[in-house]
């Protein structure tokens, strides 16, 4: 990469979610969040690394690889990170995630200046889905 190319790369942070059955996870996130798949690599054994985007907000999904110390919440018995997905209509997205197979943790409600609910996806990742309330 030359200096001009390096200057054109924007700084960003995007989570990479380790899951069991990456291909199924990609399909869940497409159905639940309307995600589009931006990039995908699949090895001959079926393991997937995929970059997904929801209205431009990107995250990655990868099959867990214990040999690289990448474990899914299912293997660990829980996770340490919650994703916060900020959307214009949290009620509709929350309902769509439940229809796609997520489980409700906290129903959508108004609290702390947000309209917010929380689900756990079929792969053990927790998502808070909401929007800030306008005063």
Secondary structure as UniProt FT lines:
FT   HELIX           3..8
FT   STRAND          16..19
FT   HELIX           22..33
FT   STRAND          36..42
FT   TURN            44..45
FT   STRAND          48..54
FT   TURN            55..56
FT   STRAND          57..63
FT   HELIX           66..68
FT   HELIX           73..76
FT   STRAND          82..86
FT   HELIX           90..100
FT   STRAND          103..111
FT   TURN            112..113
FT   STRAND          114..120
FT   TURN            122..123
FT   STRAND          126..132
//
